[in-house]
């Protein structure tokens, strides 16, 4: 898919393990200092070793100044949309407009049910996400329904990004959301083009400009010295730069979220210092050589 010309943004995917609290907060602070755009936290409430994602996100925005935060992705079955709207708006107000919302339909249904949530079929999951988006946006606009009086309103227009994999959820993403957020482990690079095409075609059919939809990508890999490894993102910084710049200009990805993994602080420093500025430069150069449109 072609480059849509959106500004590139970069962020981190932080592990909310209870045994790594200080490390997670240190990573968030480092991202803030190094000028990255986002810090995200995975949301698996049924994972006993994980802190609650929204509580950790509150700590992160309290200890940072400019980096934006989001759940990657919020577990809709265990976070009813009216309460999710309040939590998101509260974090946005507390952070001065630095919160976005990535949303997931859920997948570990026995565990979700054990915590009091529903067990949904694939079709029911898509319907629940569609309904949830409507409730969220209505709440943020201050729309009342019967005895439900939503509030507070967020400090800025919160974007809703969907962690979609299947075609039905991707079509919903194209019709109603502000962004598509797949992960490399579920949508590998060789499947990215097909997904982007589906998003673009569905958006156009719905009367939307496909360029309005942010295209995020959760990355997995490691910056190393020396030769490339077998994984798509295992190799020196130059390999990362070439790969991400290619995904931006050829596949239309505009927001890259990296998982630091082993050697977290060093990996973040290398990502922010050696990869991010070089990717921006490479994409800008490509855009100058081949103007968009």
C-alpha positions as CSV (number, residue, x, y, z in Angstrom):
1,X,0.0,0.0,0.0
2,X,1.3,3.5,-0.7
3,X,2.6,6.0,1.8
4,X,-0.4,8.2,3.0
5,X,1.8,11.0,4.1
6,X,1.0,11.0,7.8
7,X,3.7,12.1,10.2
8,X,5.6,9.2,11.7
9,X,5.3,8.4,15.4
10,X,7.1,5.9,17.6
11,X,6.5,4.4,21.0
12,X,7.1,1.5,23.4
13,X,5.1,-1.5,24.5
14,X,5.7,-2.0,28.3
15,X,5.2,-5.2,30.3
16,X,3.0,-4.6,33.4
17,X,4.5,-7.5,35.4
18,X,4.2,-6.9,39.1
19,X,7.9,-8.1,39.4
20,X,9.0,-5.3,37.0
21,X,7.3,-2.2,38.3
22,X,10.3,0.0,38.6
23,X,11.6,-1.2,35.2
24,X,8.3,-0.3,33.5
25,X,8.3,3.2,35.1
26,X,12.0,3.6,34.2
27,X,11.2,2.7,30.6
28,X,8.3,5.2,30.5
29,X,10.5,8.0,31.9
30,X,13.2,7.2,29.4
31,X,10.8,7.3,26.5
32,X,9.6,10.7,27.8
33,X,13.2,12.0,28.0
34,X,14.2,10.7,24.6
35,X,11.3,12.2,22.8
36,X,9.3,9.1,21.9
37,X,5.6,9.7,21.2
38,X,3.9,6.9,23.1
39,X,4.1,4.4,26.0
40,X,1.6,1.6,25.9
41,X,0.7,-1.2,28.4
42,X,-0.9,-4.5,27.6
43,X,-4.2,-5.2,29.3
44,X,-4.8,-8.8,30.5
45,X,-6.8,-8.5,33.8
46,X,-6.9,-12.2,34.2
47,X,-3.1,-12.5,34.2
48,X,-2.3,-12.8,38.0
49,X,1.3,-11.5,37.5
50,X,0.1,-8.3,35.9
51,X,-0.8,-5.0,37.4
52,X,-4.0,-3.4,36.3
53,X,-3.2,-1.7,33.1
54,X,-5.1,1.5,33.8
55,X,-3.6,1.9,37.2
56,X,-0.2,1.6,35.8
57,X,-1.0,4.0,33.0
58,X,-2.1,6.5,35.6
59,X,1.3,6.2,37.3
60,X,3.0,6.6,34.0
61,X,1.3,9.8,33.0
62,X,1.9,11.1,36.5
63,X,5.6,10.6,36.2
64,X,6.0,11.9,32.7
65,X,5.6,15.3,31.0
66,X,5.0,14.9,27.3
67,X,4.8,11.2,26.2
68,X,1.3,10.0,25.4
69,X,-0.1,6.7,26.9
70,X,-2.6,4.1,25.8
71,X,-3.6,0.5,26.7
72,X,-2.4,-2.0,24.1
73,X,-5.2,-3.0,23.9
74,X,-8.0,-2.4,26.5
75,X,-10.0,-5.6,27.3
76,X,-13.5,-4.5,26.4
77,X,-15.4,-7.6,27.9
78,X,-13.9,-6.7,31.3
79,X,-14.1,-3.0,31.0
80,X,-17.7,-2.0,30.2
81,X,-17.7,0.9,27.7
82,X,-19.5,3.5,30.0
83,X,-16.8,2.9,32.7
84,X,-14.1,2.7,30.1
85,X,-15.2,6.1,28.8
86,X,-14.9,7.6,32.3
87,X,-11.5,6.0,33.0
88,X,-10.1,7.2,29.6
89,X,-11.5,10.7,30.0
90,X,-10.2,10.9,33.6
91,X,-6.7,9.9,32.5
92,X,-6.9,12.3,29.6
93,X,-7.8,15.2,32.0
94,X,-5.2,14.2,34.6
95,X,-2.5,14.0,31.9
96,X,-3.3,17.2,30.1
97,X,-4.6,15.4,27.0
98,X,-2.0,12.7,26.7
99,X,-4.2,9.6,26.6
100,X,-5.5,7.6,23.6
101,X,-7.6,4.4,23.6
102,X,-6.7,1.2,21.8
103,X,-9.5,-1.3,22.1
104,X,-9.7,-5.1,21.8
105,X,-12.6,-7.5,21.6
106,X,-11.1,-10.0,24.1
107,X,-9.9,-13.6,23.5
108,X,-9.3,-15.6,26.7
109,X,-13.0,-16.3,27.2
110,X,-12.9,-18.9,30.0
111,X,-10.7,-16.5,32.0
112,X,-12.9,-13.5,31.2
113,X,-16.0,-15.5,32.3
114,X,-14.2,-16.5,35.5
115,X,-13.9,-12.8,36.3
116,X,-17.5,-12.1,35.7
117,X,-17.3,-11.1,32.0
118,X,-19.2,-12.5,29.1
119,X,-18.3,-15.3,26.7
120,X,-18.8,-14.0,23.2
121,X,-18.8,-15.6,19.8
122,X,-16.8,-13.9,17.0
123,X,-19.9,-12.2,15.7
124,X,-21.0,-11.1,19.2
125,X,-17.5,-9.7,19.7
126,X,-17.7,-7.5,16.6
127,X,-21.1,-6.3,17.6
128,X,-19.9,-5.5,21.1
129,X,-17.0,-3.4,19.8
130,X,-19.3,-1.5,17.5
131,X,-21.7,-0.8,20.3
132,X,-18.8,0.1,22.6
133,X,-17.4,2.7,20.2
134,X,-20.8,4.4,20.0
135,X,-21.1,4.5,23.8
136,X,-17.5,5.8,24.2
137,X,-17.9,8.6,21.7
138,X,-21.4,9.5,23.0
139,X,-20.0,9.7,26.5
140,X,-17.1,11.9,25.5
141,X,-19.6,14.2,23.7
142,X,-21.7,14.4,26.9
143,X,-24.7,12.7,25.5
144,X,-27.1,11.5,28.2
145,X,-29.2,8.3,27.9
146,X,-32.1,7.8,30.4
147,X,-30.5,7.9,33.8
148,X,-26.9,7.7,32.5
149,X,-25.2,11.1,32.7
150,X,-21.7,10.7,31.4
151,X,-18.7,12.7,32.4
152,X,-16.1,14.1,32.7
153,X,-15.3,15.0,29.1
154,X,-11.7,14.4,28.0
155,X,-9.2,17.1,27.6
156,X,-8.8,16.4,23.8
157,X,-10.6,14.3,21.2
158,X,-9.4,10.8,22.3
159,X,-8.6,8.5,19.3
160,X,-9.9,5.0,19.3
161,X,-7.7,2.4,17.7
162,X,-8.8,-1.3,17.2
163,X,-6.6,-4.3,17.7
164,X,-8.2,-6.1,14.8
165,X,-7.1,-9.4,13.1
166,X,-10.1,-11.0,11.4
167,X,-11.8,-9.4,8.4
168,X,-15.1,-8.5,10.1
169,X,-13.3,-6.6,12.9
170,X,-11.0,-5.0,10.3
171,X,-14.0,-3.8,8.3
172,X,-15.5,-2.3,11.5
173,X,-12.1,-0.7,12.1
174,X,-12.2,0.9,8.7
175,X,-15.8,2.2,9.1
176,X,-15.7,3.5,12.7
177,X,-12.3,3.8,14.3
178,X,-9.3,6.2,14.2
179,X,-6.7,3.5,13.7
180,X,-5.7,-0.1,13.1
181,X,-3.3,-1.7,15.6
182,X,-2.1,-5.2,14.7
183,X,1.0,-6.9,16.1
184,X,3.7,-8.6,14.2
185,X,3.0,-11.9,16.0
186,X,-0.6,-12.0,14.6
187,X,-0.2,-10.0,11.4
188,X,3.3,-10.7,10.1
189,X,4.8,-8.4,7.5
190,X,3.9,-10.6,4.6
191,X,0.2,-10.1,5.5
192,X,0.3,-6.4,6.1
193,X,-0.4,-5.4,2.5
194,X,-3.6,-7.4,2.4
195,X,-4.8,-5.9,5.6
196,X,-4.1,-2.4,4.5
197,X,-6.0,-3.0,1.3
198,X,-9.0,-4.2,3.2
199,X,-8.9,-1.2,5.5
200,X,-8.6,1.2,2.5
201,X,-11.3,-0.4,0.4
202,X,-13.8,-0.6,3.3
203,X,-13.1,3.0,4.4
204,X,-13.6,4.3,0.8
205,X,-16.9,2.3,0.5
206,X,-18.0,3.9,3.8
207,X,-17.3,7.4,2.4
208,X,-14.1,7.9,4.5
209,X,-10.7,9.0,3.4
210,X,-8.4,6.1,4.1
211,X,-5.7,8.5,5.0
212,X,-7.7,9.5,8.1
213,X,-7.1,6.1,9.7
214,X,-3.8,5.8,11.6
215,X,-1.9,2.6,10.8
216,X,0.0,1.4,13.9
217,X,2.2,-1.7,14.2
218,X,3.4,-3.5,17.4
219,X,7.0,-4.5,16.7
220,X,8.9,-7.5,18.1
221,X,12.6,-7.9,17.5
222,X,16.1,-6.8,18.8
223,X,18.7,-4.3,17.7
224,X,22.0,-6.1,17.5
225,X,25.5,-5.6,16.3
226,X,26.8,-7.6,13.3
227,X,24.9,-9.7,10.9
228,X,21.1,-10.0,10.6
229,X,19.2,-12.7,12.4
230,X,16.4,-14.8,11.0
231,X,13.6,-12.7,12.4
232,X,12.3,-9.8,10.4
233,X,13.5,-7.3,13.0
234,X,16.7,-8.9,14.3
235,X,19.8,-7.1,13.3
236,X,21.8,-3.8,13.4
237,X,20.1,-0.4,13.6
238,X,20.7,0.0,9.8
239,X,18.5,-3.0,9.1
240,X,15.8,-1.7,11.4
241,X,15.9,1.7,9.6
242,X,15.6,0.1,6.1
243,X,12.8,-2.2,7.3
244,X,10.7,0.4,9.1
245,X,11.2,3.0,6.3
246,X,10.1,0.4,3.8
247,X,7.0,-0.4,5.8
248,X,6.2,3.3,6.1
249,X,6.6,4.1,2.3
250,X,5.4,0.8,0.9
251,X,2.8,-0.5,3.4
252,X,1.6,2.8,4.8
253,X,2.5,2.2,8.4
254,X,2.8,5.5,10.3
255,X,3.1,4.5,14.0
256,X,5.6,2.0,15.3
257,X,5.4,0.6,18.8
258,X,8.5,-1.4,19.9
259,X,8.7,-4.0,22.6
260,X,12.1,-3.5,24.3
261,X,12.5,-7.1,25.6
262,X,15.9,-8.2,26.9
263,X,18.3,-5.3,27.6
264,X,15.3,-3.0,27.7
265,X,17.0,0.3,28.6
266,X,19.8,-0.1,26.0
267,X,17.3,-1.2,23.4
268,X,15.1,1.8,24.0
269,X,18.1,4.1,23.8
270,X,19.2,2.6,20.5
271,X,15.7,2.6,19.1
272,X,15.2,6.3,20.0
273,X,18.7,7.4,19.1
274,X,19.8,5.2,16.1
275,X,16.5,4.1,14.5
276,X,13.8,6.7,15.0
277,X,15.6,9.8,13.5
278,X,17.1,7.8,10.7
279,X,13.6,6.3,9.7
280,X,12.2,9.8,9.7
281,X,15.0,11.1,7.5
282,X,14.7,8.1,5.1
283,X,10.9,8.5,4.7
284,X,11.2,12.3,4.2
285,X,13.8,11.7,1.5
286,X,11.6,9.2,-0.2
287,X,8.7,11.6,-0.1
288,X,10.8,14.3,-1.7
289,X,11.9,12.0,-4.4
290,X,8.4,10.8,-5.1
291,X,5.8,13.4,-4.0
292,X,2.6,11.9,-2.7
293,X,-0.5,11.9,-5.0
